[in-house]
Amino acid sequence: MSEAGSEPLVCSIICTTYNHSRFCRVALESVYAQDYPHIEIVVIDDGSTDGNIGELEKVLARSPYPHKLIAQENTGNVPLNVNRAIAAATGDYISLFSLDDLLLPGAISSKMEIVRQDPSMVLVANTCNKEIDDDGETVTEHFESPLYRKSVESARELLEIEYEQLGTFYNQAAVLQTAMVRAVGGMDPDISGDDIILRTKMFKYMVARPELKFTLLHEPGMAYRKHGTNIHLNTWNQIKTVIDWHGRYFPDSPLPDLAHRWISHFVYQALKSGDKQALAKAERYSPVLEAALQDHRKSWKFRRRRAKAAVRRMLGIRA
């Protein structure tokens, strides 16, 4: 890594994309508009079928920054794709970005100035973001993470909040030391989940190395585009991610209370729709989830919801 005050620090922006032909131009233009001069762009397309590659090639042809385009057959594996892009990056720091979103002005320079002043700074992240719709119109000016306007002093505290709240800051637009990301092995392609996995691995790495520092910025760094294909909208995927993450990184700790609430919501939705297959699939997925579902079945809330769901189905009421 370059020393502070010598060679300029390069930030590699890792751009993941799949069928984003409608959005990739404005997304990349938001990267081009950054006022930090030492940027590298690494784009990985996961086998898009909507002409995304052609659009990417046209937009990248006028990039003011060095760039790489990795075109591959579809894997459907976001962690694997991110890891491939990280392996191709040459920057001292990386910033993750999806090409259906937008980087806000100063998102990179505000963070690179901080790490430039202190070589022990391995992570600078935003604690809130902006939300936009398919047409780029603002939905929310400040969508807050669990860290918004909080004073966090240590990586151990970050790890505790990650565990309790199933999340801390937004990985997108954060600036992460490349050496640290590679040291922890990037994301885990063999289990579901990506952002929560990478954060947990980095926090554990930082806990073991208390000399490493981080900074939280209580302002938006990117605009997250909310639309029907956002992965986080699928409750089952969320639960599966938490189960995999918990089993690998917190096997000796109970499931967080928030995870139990997510499971309860999943059970209620499955009951309301009469989706017995979804419940059976969940029970088969892991012993931890099987036990959690059995606990819910024993509760009076479960019995009440089951009765209400049966009445709704009998009367033909969908809502």
CORWO-V756788 format. One record per residue. RES is the residue in one small letter. PHI is phi as a letter, one per 20 degrees, with the letter a starting at -180 (999 if undefined). D_LAST is the distance of its C-alpha to the last C-alpha in Angstrom with 1 decimal. Layout:
BEGIN
res=RES phi=PHI d_last=D_LAST
res=RES phi=PHI d_last=D_LAST
END
This chain:
BEGIN
res=m phi=999 d_last=56.3
res=s phi=f d_last=58.2
res=e phi=f d_last=59.8
res=a phi=g d_last=58.9
res=g phi=n d_last=61.4
res=s phi=d d_last=62.6
res=e phi=f d_last=60.8
res=p phi=f d_last=57.5
res=l phi=e d_last=54.4
res=v phi=e d_last=52.2
res=c phi=d d_last=48.4
res=s phi=e d_last=46.8
res=i phi=e d_last=43.4
res=i phi=e d_last=41.4
res=c phi=d d_last=39.1
res=t phi=e d_last=36.5
res=t phi=b d_last=35.0
res=y phi=b d_last=33.2
res=n phi=l d_last=32.4
res=h phi=d d_last=32.9
res=s phi=g d_last=35.2
res=r phi=f d_last=33.3
res=f phi=d d_last=33.7
res=c phi=f d_last=36.7
res=r phi=f d_last=39.3
res=v phi=f d_last=38.0
res=a phi=f d_last=37.2
res=l phi=f d_last=40.8
res=e phi=f d_last=42.2
res=s phi=f d_last=40.7
res=v phi=f d_last=42.7
res=y phi=g d_last=45.8
res=a phi=f d_last=45.5
res=q phi=f d_last=45.9
res=d phi=e d_last=49.2
res=y phi=e d_last=50.1
res=p phi=f d_last=52.8
res=h phi=d d_last=52.7
res=i phi=d d_last=49.6
res=e phi=c d_last=49.1
res=i phi=d d_last=46.1
res=v phi=c d_last=44.9
res=v phi=d d_last=42.2
res=i phi=c d_last=40.7
res=d phi=d d_last=38.7
res=d phi=e d_last=36.8
res=g phi=m d_last=37.6
res=s phi=g d_last=35.7
res=t phi=d d_last=35.4
res=d phi=d d_last=34.8
res=g phi=n d_last=38.4
res=n phi=f d_last=37.8
res=i phi=f d_last=41.2
res=g phi=f d_last=43.1
res=e phi=f d_last=41.4
res=l phi=f d_last=42.2
res=e phi=f d_last=45.8
res=k phi=f d_last=46.2
res=v phi=f d_last=44.8
res=l phi=f d_last=46.7
res=a phi=f d_last=49.9
res=r phi=d d_last=50.1
res=s phi=f d_last=49.2
res=p phi=e d_last=51.5
res=y phi=d d_last=51.0
res=p phi=g d_last=52.0
res=h phi=b d_last=49.1
res=k phi=c d_last=48.3
res=l phi=c d_last=45.7
res=i phi=d d_last=44.7
res=a phi=d d_last=43.2
res=q phi=b d_last=42.1
res=e phi=f d_last=40.3
res=n phi=f d_last=36.6
res=t phi=d d_last=36.1
res=g phi=m d_last=32.5
res=n phi=d d_last=34.0
res=v phi=g d_last=33.8
res=p phi=g d_last=36.0
res=l phi=f d_last=38.6
res=n phi=f d_last=38.6
res=v phi=f d_last=39.0
res=n phi=f d_last=41.9
res=r phi=f d_last=43.6
res=a phi=f d_last=43.6
res=i phi=f d_last=44.8
res=a phi=f d_last=47.7
res=a phi=e d_last=48.6
res=a phi=f d_last=48.6
res=t phi=d d_last=51.9
res=g phi=f d_last=50.9
res=d phi=f d_last=51.7
res=y phi=c d_last=48.1
res=i phi=c d_last=44.8
res=s phi=c d_last=41.7
res=l phi=e d_last=38.5
res=f phi=b d_last=36.6
res=s phi=d d_last=34.0
res=l phi=e d_last=34.9
res=d phi=d d_last=31.6
res=d phi=d d_last=32.3
res=l phi=c d_last=35.1
res=l phi=e d_last=37.9
res=l phi=e d_last=38.7
res=p phi=g d_last=42.4
res=g phi=m d_last=44.5
res=a phi=g d_last=42.0
res=i phi=e d_last=44.7
res=s phi=f d_last=47.9
res=s phi=f d_last=46.5
res=k phi=e d_last=46.1
res=m phi=f d_last=49.2
res=e phi=f d_last=51.4
res=i phi=f d_last=50.3
res=v phi=f d_last=51.0
res=r phi=f d_last=54.2
res=q phi=e d_last=55.6
res=d phi=b d_last=54.8
res=p phi=f d_last=55.1
res=s phi=e d_last=53.4
res=m phi=e d_last=50.2
res=v phi=d d_last=47.9
res=l phi=b d_last=44.5
res=v phi=c d_last=43.4
res=a phi=c d_last=39.7
res=n phi=e d_last=37.4
res=t phi=d d_last=35.0
res=c phi=b d_last=32.7
res=n phi=b d_last=31.8
res=k phi=e d_last=30.7
res=e phi=c d_last=27.5
res=i phi=c d_last=27.6
res=d phi=e d_last=25.4
res=d phi=g d_last=26.4
res=d phi=e d_last=28.9
res=g phi=n d_last=30.5
res=e phi=e d_last=29.3
res=t phi=f d_last=29.0
res=v phi=e d_last=25.5
res=t phi=b d_last=26.9
res=e phi=f d_last=30.6
res=h phi=c d_last=30.6
res=f phi=e d_last=28.0
res=e phi=e d_last=29.5
res=s phi=e d_last=30.1
res=p phi=f d_last=30.9
res=l phi=e d_last=34.6
res=y phi=g d_last=34.4
res=r phi=l d_last=37.4
res=k phi=e d_last=38.2
res=s phi=e d_last=41.7
res=v phi=d d_last=41.9
res=e phi=e d_last=45.4
res=s phi=b d_last=45.3
res=a phi=f d_last=43.7
res=r phi=f d_last=43.1
res=e phi=f d_last=41.0
res=l phi=g d_last=39.0
res=l phi=f d_last=38.6
res=e phi=f d_last=37.4
res=i phi=f d_last=34.8
res=e phi=g d_last=33.6
res=y phi=f d_last=33.2
res=e phi=f d_last=31.4
res=q phi=d d_last=29.1
res=l phi=l d_last=28.8
res=g phi=q d_last=30.3
res=t phi=c d_last=33.0
res=f phi=d d_last=34.0
res=y phi=e d_last=33.0
res=n phi=f d_last=35.2
res=q phi=f d_last=35.2
res=a phi=m d_last=38.1
res=a phi=f d_last=39.6
res=v phi=d d_last=43.2
res=l phi=c d_last=44.1
res=q phi=f d_last=47.6
res=t phi=g d_last=48.0
res=a phi=f d_last=50.4
res=m phi=f d_last=47.8
res=v phi=f d_last=45.0
res=r phi=f d_last=47.4
res=a phi=f d_last=48.7
res=v phi=e d_last=45.3
res=g phi=n d_last=44.7
res=g phi=m d_last=42.0
res=m phi=e d_last=38.6
res=d phi=d d_last=38.0
res=p phi=f d_last=37.3
res=d phi=e d_last=37.0
res=i phi=c d_last=33.8
res=s phi=f d_last=30.5
res=g phi=n d_last=30.3
res=d phi=b d_last=32.8
res=d phi=f d_last=32.8
res=i phi=f d_last=32.4
res=i phi=f d_last=35.0
res=l phi=f d_last=37.5
res=r phi=g d_last=37.2
res=t phi=f d_last=37.7
res=k phi=f d_last=40.7
res=m phi=f d_last=42.2
res=f phi=f d_last=41.8
res=k phi=f d_last=43.4
res=y phi=f d_last=46.2
res=m phi=f d_last=46.7
res=v phi=f d_last=46.7
res=a phi=f d_last=49.6
res=r phi=c d_last=51.4
res=p phi=f d_last=51.3
res=e phi=f d_last=53.5
res=l phi=f d_last=50.7
res=k phi=c d_last=49.0
res=f phi=b d_last=45.7
res=t phi=c d_last=44.7
res=l phi=d d_last=41.3
res=l phi=d d_last=40.9
res=h phi=e d_last=38.4
res=e phi=b d_last=37.8
res=p phi=f d_last=35.7
res=g phi=d d_last=37.4
res=m phi=b d_last=35.0
res=a phi=d d_last=32.1
res=y phi=e d_last=29.1
res=r phi=e d_last=27.3
res=k phi=e d_last=23.5
res=h phi=b d_last=22.2
res=g phi=f d_last=19.8
res=t phi=e d_last=22.5
res=n phi=g d_last=23.1
res=i phi=g d_last=23.5
res=h phi=f d_last=22.2
res=l phi=f d_last=18.6
res=n phi=e d_last=18.5
res=t phi=f d_last=17.7
res=w phi=f d_last=19.7
res=n phi=f d_last=22.6
res=q phi=f d_last=22.7
res=i phi=f d_last=22.9
res=k phi=g d_last=25.5
res=t phi=g d_last=27.5
res=v phi=f d_last=27.7
res=i phi=f d_last=28.7
res=d phi=f d_last=31.4
res=w phi=f d_last=32.6
res=h phi=f d_last=32.8
res=g phi=f d_last=34.7
res=r phi=e d_last=37.2
res=y phi=d d_last=37.9
res=f phi=c d_last=37.0
res=p phi=f d_last=37.6
res=d phi=e d_last=39.2
res=s phi=d d_last=36.6
res=p phi=f d_last=33.4
res=l phi=f d_last=30.1
res=p phi=g d_last=29.3
res=d phi=g d_last=27.0
res=l phi=f d_last=24.7
res=a phi=f d_last=24.5
res=h phi=f d_last=23.4
res=r phi=f d_last=20.6
res=w phi=f d_last=19.5
res=i phi=f d_last=19.8
res=s phi=g d_last=17.8
res=h phi=f d_last=14.8
res=f phi=f d_last=15.4
res=v phi=f d_last=15.5
res=y phi=f d_last=12.3
res=q phi=f d_last=10.5
res=a phi=f d_last=12.7
res=l phi=f d_last=12.0
res=k phi=f d_last=8.3
res=s phi=e d_last=9.1
res=g phi=m d_last=12.3
res=d phi=e d_last=14.5
res=k phi=f d_last=17.7
res=q phi=f d_last=19.8
res=a phi=f d_last=18.5
res=l phi=f d_last=19.4
res=a phi=f d_last=22.7
res=k phi=f d_last=23.5
res=a phi=f d_last=23.1
res=e phi=f d_last=25.3
res=r phi=f d_last=27.9
res=y phi=f d_last=28.0
res=s phi=b d_last=30.1
res=p phi=g d_last=31.4
res=v phi=f d_last=30.2
res=l phi=f d_last=26.6
res=e phi=g d_last=27.1
res=a phi=f d_last=28.5
res=a phi=f d_last=25.7
res=l phi=f d_last=23.1
res=q phi=f d_last=25.3
res=d phi=f d_last=25.6
res=h phi=f d_last=21.9
res=r phi=f d_last=21.9
res=k phi=f d_last=24.6
res=s phi=f d_last=22.8
res=w phi=f d_last=21.5
res=k phi=f d_last=18.3
res=f phi=f d_last=17.7
res=r phi=f d_last=18.5
res=r phi=f d_last=16.3
res=r phi=f d_last=13.2
res=r phi=f d_last=14.4
res=a phi=f d_last=14.8
res=k phi=f d_last=11.4
res=a phi=f d_last=9.9
res=a phi=f d_last=12.5
res=v phi=f d_last=11.8
res=r phi=g d_last=8.2
res=r phi=f d_last=9.9
res=m phi=f d_last=12.8
res=l phi=e d_last=11.3
res=g phi=m d_last=9.5
res=i phi=e d_last=5.9
res=r phi=e d_last=3.8
res=a phi=e d_last=0.0
END
